[in-house]
């Protein structure tokens, strides 16, 4: 009877695990380059080769490189964003939020500085797919939007969800990227507020290309210097899914009569 009872309990416990949301949160307490946090992250250079890694120092996550060339126009050549995403299996509906860090010593218009949240993102050698929710750190010519990464280096689609005239970012603002079905939403909660403002919501032919992958973060530095990288990024990060892509319980179990 002990064997029979065990066989009955297993599918119930697996079923419960399959419906629980997966979550992760951190305020980047360690000093690591690249970020690992006990193996919970994979990085754009270490695993993806062509992009940059993310580092953590002083309670902040930041980039580790500078674009050697341009990352705009019809023929981009330098889109080597520092990127890191969480490991493990995540449900297709995902939310990622990060608290913005901007040092007062950064000359914010000295280059094109950008912070990013990522959803449904997968990294392998010379290949990254998923969705980038980006926000410029500049105080002039500010931009934000949602971009689809198509796999190879410098191959991306910018028309997923542009934001018209976004507010200037401030230290302590909270950005959130949300996926629900085929709808992608980008929000900003100003520092000192508890009410998020929707920047853009997109549901079009580009938003349902990738439904696997994991949440993550990214940084971009074009035109600045390497020491600028640690002057902006995130001071905390949290991610969750709704459990809709976790392993299903086993099927067709058979109970045998054993002694």
C-alpha positions as CSV (number, residue, x, y, z in Angstrom):
1,X,0.0,0.0,0.0
2,X,2.9,2.4,0.5
3,X,3.9,2.0,-3.1
4,X,0.3,2.6,-4.3
5,X,0.0,5.7,-2.1
6,X,3.2,7.2,-3.5
7,X,2.0,6.7,-7.1
8,X,-1.1,8.7,-6.4
9,X,0.7,11.6,-4.7
10,X,3.2,12.2,-7.4
11,X,0.9,13.6,-10.1
12,X,-0.9,15.8,-7.6
13,X,2.4,17.4,-6.4
14,X,3.6,17.9,-10.0
15,X,0.3,19.5,-11.0
16,X,0.5,22.0,-8.2
17,X,4.1,22.9,-9.2
18,X,3.0,23.3,-12.8
19,X,0.5,26.0,-12.0
20,X,2.7,28.1,-9.7
21,X,4.2,31.3,-11.1
22,X,7.9,31.4,-11.4
23,X,9.5,34.5,-9.7
24,X,12.9,36.1,-9.3
25,X,14.0,39.3,-7.6
26,X,17.3,40.9,-6.8
27,X,18.9,44.1,-5.7
28,X,22.3,43.0,-7.1
29,X,24.2,42.6,-3.8
30,X,27.3,40.9,-5.3
31,X,30.1,42.2,-7.4
32,X,30.2,40.1,-10.5
33,X,31.3,40.4,-14.1
34,X,29.4,38.9,-15.7
35,X,26.3,38.7,-13.5
36,X,25.6,35.1,-12.3
37,X,23.9,35.2,-8.9
38,X,24.5,31.5,-8.3
39,X,24.0,30.5,-12.0
40,X,20.6,32.3,-12.4
41,X,21.7,34.4,-15.4
42,X,23.2,33.9,-18.8
43,X,24.9,36.7,-20.7
44,X,25.2,38.1,-24.2
45,X,29.0,37.7,-24.6
46,X,29.6,34.7,-22.5
47,X,26.8,32.7,-24.1
48,X,25.9,34.8,-27.1
49,X,29.4,35.8,-28.2
50,X,28.4,38.8,-30.3
51,X,26.9,41.0,-27.6
52,X,28.0,42.3,-24.2
53,X,27.7,41.0,-20.7
54,X,26.0,42.6,-17.7
55,X,28.0,43.3,-14.5
56,X,26.9,44.1,-11.0
57,X,28.8,46.5,-8.7
58,X,27.8,48.7,-5.8
59,X,24.2,47.4,-5.8
60,X,23.7,48.2,-9.5
61,X,23.5,46.2,-12.7
62,X,25.2,47.9,-15.7
63,X,26.7,47.2,-19.1
64,X,30.3,46.3,-19.8
65,X,31.0,47.6,-23.3
66,X,30.8,50.5,-25.8
67,X,29.4,50.1,-29.3
68,X,32.3,50.3,-31.8
69,X,30.0,51.5,-34.5
70,X,26.5,52.9,-35.2
71,X,23.4,51.1,-34.2
72,X,20.8,53.1,-36.2
73,X,19.7,53.6,-39.7
74,X,19.1,51.0,-42.4
75,X,22.5,49.3,-42.0
76,X,23.4,49.0,-38.3
77,X,26.8,47.6,-37.5
78,X,27.3,48.1,-33.8
79,X,24.3,46.8,-31.9
80,X,26.3,44.9,-29.2
81,X,24.0,45.7,-26.3
82,X,25.0,44.2,-23.0
83,X,22.4,41.6,-22.3
84,X,21.5,39.1,-19.6
85,X,18.5,36.9,-19.1
86,X,17.4,34.5,-16.4
87,X,17.9,30.7,-16.7
88,X,15.3,28.1,-16.4
89,X,11.9,27.5,-18.0
90,X,9.5,30.4,-17.9
91,X,5.8,30.8,-18.9
92,X,5.1,32.7,-22.1
93,X,3.2,35.4,-20.2
94,X,6.0,37.3,-18.4
95,X,6.5,40.6,-16.4
96,X,9.9,42.2,-15.7
97,X,10.4,45.4,-13.7
98,X,13.5,47.3,-12.9
99,X,14.3,50.4,-10.7
100,X,16.3,52.9,-12.8
101,X,19.7,54.0,-11.5
102,X,21.3,57.1,-13.0
103,X,24.3,58.7,-11.4
104,X,24.2,62.5,-11.0
105,X,27.8,62.5,-12.4
106,X,26.8,61.1,-15.8
107,X,26.8,63.5,-18.7
108,X,23.6,62.1,-20.0
109,X,23.9,63.6,-23.5
110,X,27.5,62.6,-24.0
111,X,26.4,59.5,-25.9
112,X,23.4,57.3,-26.7
113,X,22.8,55.6,-23.4
114,X,20.0,53.1,-23.1
115,X,18.5,50.8,-20.5
116,X,16.4,47.8,-21.4
117,X,14.1,45.2,-20.1
118,X,13.8,41.9,-22.0
119,X,11.0,39.4,-22.3
120,X,10.7,36.0,-24.0
121,X,14.4,36.1,-24.7
122,X,16.7,33.3,-25.6
123,X,20.5,33.5,-25.9
124,X,22.8,31.1,-27.7
125,X,26.0,31.4,-29.7
126,X,25.6,34.3,-32.1
127,X,21.9,34.3,-31.7
128,X,19.5,36.2,-29.5
129,X,15.7,36.3,-30.0
130,X,13.0,38.0,-28.0
131,X,11.6,41.4,-27.1
132,X,13.5,44.5,-25.9
133,X,11.8,47.3,-24.1
134,X,14.2,50.2,-24.3
135,X,14.4,53.7,-22.7
136,X,16.9,56.4,-23.5
137,X,18.8,57.8,-20.5
138,X,19.3,61.1,-22.4
139,X,17.7,64.4,-21.4
140,X,17.4,65.6,-25.0
141,X,16.2,63.5,-27.9
142,X,14.6,61.0,-25.5
143,X,13.2,57.9,-27.0
144,X,11.6,54.6,-25.9
145,X,9.9,51.6,-27.5
146,X,9.7,47.9,-28.0
147,X,12.1,46.1,-30.4
148,X,12.0,42.5,-31.6
149,X,15.4,40.7,-31.7
150,X,15.4,38.3,-34.7
151,X,18.5,36.2,-33.9
152,X,21.7,37.2,-35.7
153,X,23.8,40.1,-34.7
154,X,22.4,43.5,-35.9
155,X,19.2,41.9,-37.0
156,X,16.2,43.4,-35.2
157,X,12.8,45.0,-36.0
158,X,12.0,48.4,-34.5
159,X,8.4,48.8,-35.4
160,X,6.9,46.7,-32.6
161,X,5.9,49.6,-30.4
162,X,7.5,53.1,-30.6
163,X,6.8,55.7,-27.9
164,X,6.2,59.3,-28.9
165,X,7.8,62.0,-26.7
166,X,8.4,59.9,-23.6
167,X,9.2,61.7,-20.3
168,X,12.8,62.1,-19.3
169,X,13.9,59.2,-17.0
170,X,14.8,60.0,-13.4
171,X,16.8,58.0,-10.9
172,X,14.4,55.8,-9.0
173,X,11.8,55.5,-11.7
174,X,10.4,51.9,-12.2
175,X,10.0,50.5,-15.7
176,X,7.9,47.4,-16.3
177,X,7.6,45.2,-19.4
178,X,4.5,43.0,-19.5
179,X,3.4,40.2,-21.9
180,X,-0.2,39.0,-21.8
181,X,-1.1,36.7,-24.7
182,X,0.0,38.5,-27.8
183,X,-0.1,42.0,-26.1
184,X,3.1,43.7,-25.0
185,X,2.9,46.7,-22.6
186,X,5.6,49.0,-21.4
187,X,5.0,51.2,-18.3
188,X,6.9,53.7,-16.2
189,X,6.2,54.6,-12.6
190,X,7.8,57.9,-11.7
191,X,10.0,58.0,-8.6
192,X,7.8,58.8,-5.6
193,X,4.6,57.6,-7.3
194,X,2.8,54.3,-7.0
195,X,0.8,54.7,-10.2
196,X,2.3,53.3,-13.4
197,X,1.8,55.2,-16.6
198,X,1.5,53.2,-19.8
199,X,4.0,54.2,-22.4
200,X,2.8,51.9,-25.2
201,X,0.7,48.8,-25.7
202,X,1.4,46.7,-28.9
203,X,-0.6,43.9,-30.4
204,X,0.3,43.3,-34.0
205,X,2.0,40.9,-36.4
206,X,5.3,41.3,-34.6
207,X,4.3,40.7,-31.0
208,X,3.6,36.9,-31.1
209,X,6.8,35.7,-32.8
210,X,8.5,34.6,-29.6
211,X,6.6,33.0,-26.7
212,X,9.4,31.1,-25.0
213,X,12.5,32.4,-23.5
214,X,13.0,34.3,-20.2
215,X,12.9,37.8,-18.7
216,X,16.1,39.9,-18.5
217,X,17.9,43.2,-18.7
218,X,20.1,45.1,-21.1
219,X,22.2,48.2,-21.5
220,X,23.6,50.1,-24.5
221,X,26.3,52.7,-24.8
222,X,27.1,54.3,-28.2
223,X,29.3,57.4,-28.3
224,X,30.3,57.4,-24.6
225,X,33.3,55.9,-22.9
226,X,33.6,52.6,-21.0
227,X,33.6,54.3,-17.6
228,X,30.1,55.6,-18.3
229,X,28.7,52.1,-18.2
230,X,28.6,51.9,-14.4
231,X,26.9,55.3,-14.2
232,X,23.5,54.0,-15.3
233,X,21.5,50.8,-15.1
234,X,19.1,49.2,-12.6
235,X,19.3,49.1,-8.8
236,X,16.7,46.3,-8.5
237,X,14.9,43.8,-10.7
238,X,12.0,41.4,-10.4
239,X,10.4,39.0,-12.8
240,X,7.4,36.7,-12.8
241,X,5.3,34.5,-15.1
242,X,1.9,33.0,-14.7
243,X,3.1,29.4,-14.8
244,X,1.5,28.7,-18.2
245,X,4.5,27.1,-19.8
246,X,5.8,25.0,-16.9
247,X,6.0,21.2,-17.3
248,X,2.6,19.4,-17.4
249,X,1.8,16.6,-15.0
250,X,2.5,13.1,-16.2
251,X,-0.2,11.2,-18.0
252,X,-1.3,7.6,-18.4
253,X,0.1,6.4,-15.1
254,X,-0.5,2.8,-14.3
255,X,-0.7,1.3,-10.8
256,X,0.6,-2.3,-10.5
257,X,-0.3,-4.7,-7.8
258,X,3.0,-5.2,-5.9
259,X,3.7,-6.9,-2.6
